[in-house]
Amino acid sequence: MKASIEISYYPLKEEYIAPIQGFIDRLNTYNNIKVLTNTMSTQVFGDYFEVMEILTKEIHKSFELPGSIFVIKIINANLNPASQ
């Protein structure tokens, strides 16, 4: 099953850009998912189980920083604009 996931990450600290960029950079190291980033969110596309395994791992790493908030929307469809 394909999944499309929209993620917004809010580190609650003054220096918030580096943790966000680090999270996005880590997602971009995986070849089996597609990652699109814009000014409001990051979108991830791929196989549901693969994407969820990756997000579980990478969100856990981000939670090492106290006060990390994630807002996530998931749909069980491929909404990747590149595949339309």
Buried (B, 14 or more C-beta within 10 A) or exposed (E): EBBBBBBEBEBEEEEBEEBBEBBBEBBEEBEEBBBBBEEEBBBBBBBBEEBBEBBEEBBEEBEEBEEBEBEEEBEEEBBBEEEE
